[in-house]
Amino acid sequence: MANRHYALTPPVAGSYLEAARVSLDKHHISPKEFTLENDKVESMAKVEWDSADDRVKATWANTDDATCFGAYALALAATELLRGMFAIKRADRLTGADYYIAPIGEDMEDLENWFRLEVSGTSLDKSIVKNRLKQKVEQTKQGNSNIPAIAAVVGFRAQLILLQTVDESS
């Protein structure tokens, strides 16, 4: 991930991937098919990972942290796969987002094709994943930014990743 996502150094990308492995291991054995919904258009993706060893599990024993940081890995991978967009900068507080994303090769100073990406993760069921998406859409609307937004929610147990472009008018 670090080779493609400018805003992810190798240590950060590695930690996100470790957290994702721990979160996935809680519910599944690799590989697993995940449903991806990109603005309500469904597709499938095979998610493969190496099982976390005891040291990685000990490192990510805080379930909230593992879910949050693991969701970054899967949401950014889904955004890359479905939209050809990559993390280019970490978003600051109160922007209503976690990352700024843009198509590969974009001018780092040209905000015209940037999006904000708000990410959340959960290990609860599909209805909670869908409800969380609504919350994240609202959070982006409240953000102190006029850059368009995408909300993403990763459902580790539900095998579901949702991406929704935020319509500011609704």
C-alpha positions as CSV (number, residue, x, y, z in Angstrom):
1,M,0.0,0.0,0.0
2,A,2.8,2.4,0.9
3,N,4.1,2.3,-2.7
4,R,0.8,3.5,-4.1
5,H,-0.6,5.7,-1.4
6,Y,1.5,8.8,-0.9
7,A,0.0,9.5,2.6
8,L,1.0,6.0,3.9
9,T,4.6,5.5,4.8
10,P,5.7,1.9,5.0
11,P,5.4,1.8,8.9
12,V,1.9,3.3,8.8
13,A,0.7,1.0,6.0
14,G,2.2,-2.0,7.8
15,S,0.4,-1.1,11.0
16,Y,-2.9,-0.7,9.2
17,L,-2.4,-4.1,7.5
18,E,-1.6,-5.7,10.9
19,A,-4.7,-4.3,12.4
20,A,-6.8,-5.5,9.5
21,R,-5.3,-9.0,9.8
22,V,-6.3,-9.1,13.5
23,S,-9.8,-7.8,12.8
24,L,-10.3,-10.3,10.0
25,D,-9.0,-13.2,12.0
26,K,-11.6,-12.7,14.7
27,H,-14.3,-13.7,12.2
28,H,-12.8,-15.5,9.2
29,I,-10.1,-17.7,7.7
30,S,-8.4,-16.4,4.6
31,P,-9.5,-16.0,1.8
32,K,-13.0,-14.5,2.1
33,E,-15.3,-12.9,-0.4
34,F,-16.4,-9.4,0.6
35,T,-19.3,-7.5,-0.9
36,L,-18.3,-4.0,-2.0
37,E,-21.0,-1.4,-2.5
38,N,-19.8,1.7,-4.4
39,D,-22.7,4.2,-4.4
40,K,-25.1,1.2,-4.0
41,V,-23.5,-0.7,-7.0
42,E,-22.5,-4.1,-5.7
43,S,-19.4,-6.1,-6.7
44,M,-17.4,-8.8,-5.0
45,A,-13.7,-9.0,-4.1
46,K,-11.6,-11.7,-2.6
47,V,-9.8,-10.6,0.5
48,E,-6.7,-12.6,1.3
49,W,-4.4,-12.1,4.3
50,D,-1.8,-14.0,6.4
51,S,-3.1,-14.9,9.8
52,A,-1.8,-12.7,12.6
53,D,0.7,-14.4,14.9
54,D,0.5,-14.1,18.7
55,R,2.8,-11.0,18.7
56,V,0.7,-9.1,16.2
57,K,-2.5,-10.1,18.2
58,A,-0.9,-8.8,21.4
59,T,0.1,-5.6,19.7
60,W,-3.5,-5.1,18.5
61,A,-5.3,-6.4,21.6
62,N,-7.3,-3.2,21.9
63,T,-10.3,-4.1,19.7
64,D,-11.3,-0.5,19.0
65,D,-7.9,0.4,17.7
66,A,-7.6,-2.8,15.6
67,T,-11.0,-2.2,14.1
68,C,-10.4,1.5,13.4
69,F,-6.9,1.1,11.9
70,G,-7.8,-2.1,10.1
71,A,-10.7,-0.3,8.5
72,Y,-8.3,2.3,7.1
73,A,-6.5,-0.5,5.2
74,L,-9.6,-2.1,3.7
75,A,-11.4,1.2,2.9
76,L,-8.3,2.6,1.2
77,A,-7.9,-0.7,-0.8
78,A,-11.6,-0.5,-1.8
79,T,-11.3,3.1,-2.8
80,E,-8.3,2.3,-4.9
81,L,-10.0,-0.8,-6.5
82,L,-13.4,0.8,-7.1
83,R,-12.5,4.4,-7.8
84,G,-8.8,4.5,-8.8
85,M,-8.2,6.9,-5.9
86,F,-5.3,7.0,-3.5
87,A,-4.5,8.5,-0.1
88,I,-2.5,11.7,-0.7
89,K,-2.8,13.4,2.7
90,R,-4.0,12.8,6.2
91,A,-6.9,15.1,7.0
92,D,-6.8,17.4,10.0
93,R,-9.4,17.5,12.8
94,L,-12.8,18.9,12.2
95,T,-12.6,18.4,8.4
96,G,-15.2,15.6,8.6
97,A,-12.7,13.1,7.2
98,D,-9.7,10.9,7.8
99,Y,-7.9,11.3,4.5
100,Y,-7.7,13.3,1.3
101,I,-7.8,11.0,-1.7
102,A,-7.3,11.7,-5.4
103,P,-6.6,9.8,-8.7
104,I,-3.0,8.7,-9.1
105,G,-0.8,11.3,-10.7
106,E,-2.8,14.3,-9.5
107,D,-1.0,17.5,-8.9
108,M,-0.5,17.6,-5.1
109,E,-1.3,21.3,-5.0
110,D,-4.5,21.0,-7.2
111,L,-7.5,20.3,-4.9
112,E,-9.9,20.2,-7.9
113,N,-10.0,16.4,-8.0
114,W,-9.5,15.7,-4.3
115,F,-12.1,14.1,-2.1
116,R,-12.3,13.7,1.6
117,L,-12.5,10.1,2.8
118,E,-14.2,9.4,6.1
119,V,-13.6,5.8,7.4
120,S,-15.2,3.7,10.0
121,G,-15.1,0.0,10.9
122,T,-17.2,-2.4,12.9
123,S,-17.4,-6.0,13.8
124,L,-21.2,-5.9,14.1
125,D,-23.9,-7.1,11.7
126,K,-24.9,-5.8,8.3
127,S,-27.6,-3.5,9.6
128,I,-25.1,-1.8,11.9
129,V,-22.7,-1.3,9.0
130,K,-25.5,0.3,6.9
131,N,-26.5,2.5,9.9
132,R,-22.9,3.5,10.5
133,L,-22.7,4.6,6.8
134,K,-25.5,7.1,7.4
135,Q,-23.7,8.5,10.5
136,K,-20.5,8.9,8.5
137,V,-22.3,10.7,5.7
138,E,-23.7,13.1,8.2
139,Q,-20.2,13.6,9.8
140,T,-18.7,14.6,6.5
141,K,-21.5,17.1,5.9
142,Q,-20.6,18.7,9.3
143,G,-16.9,18.9,8.5
144,N,-15.1,22.2,8.1
145,S,-14.3,21.7,4.4
146,N,-15.8,22.4,1.0
147,I,-14.0,19.5,-0.6
148,P,-16.4,16.7,-1.8
149,A,-16.5,13.6,0.4
150,I,-16.9,9.9,0.4
151,A,-17.9,7.9,3.4
152,A,-16.6,4.4,3.8
153,V,-17.6,1.7,6.4
154,V,-15.9,-1.7,6.7
155,G,-17.9,-4.5,8.2
156,F,-15.3,-7.1,9.2
157,R,-17.8,-9.8,10.4
158,A,-20.4,-8.9,7.8
159,Q,-17.9,-9.1,4.9
160,L,-19.1,-5.8,3.6
161,I,-17.4,-2.6,2.5
162,L,-19.6,0.4,1.7
163,L,-18.5,3.5,-0.2
164,Q,-20.9,6.4,-0.6
165,T,-20.4,9.7,-2.3
166,V,-21.8,12.4,-0.1
167,D,-24.4,14.6,-1.6
168,E,-24.2,17.9,0.3
169,S,-27.8,18.9,-0.8
170,S,-29.6,16.0,0.9
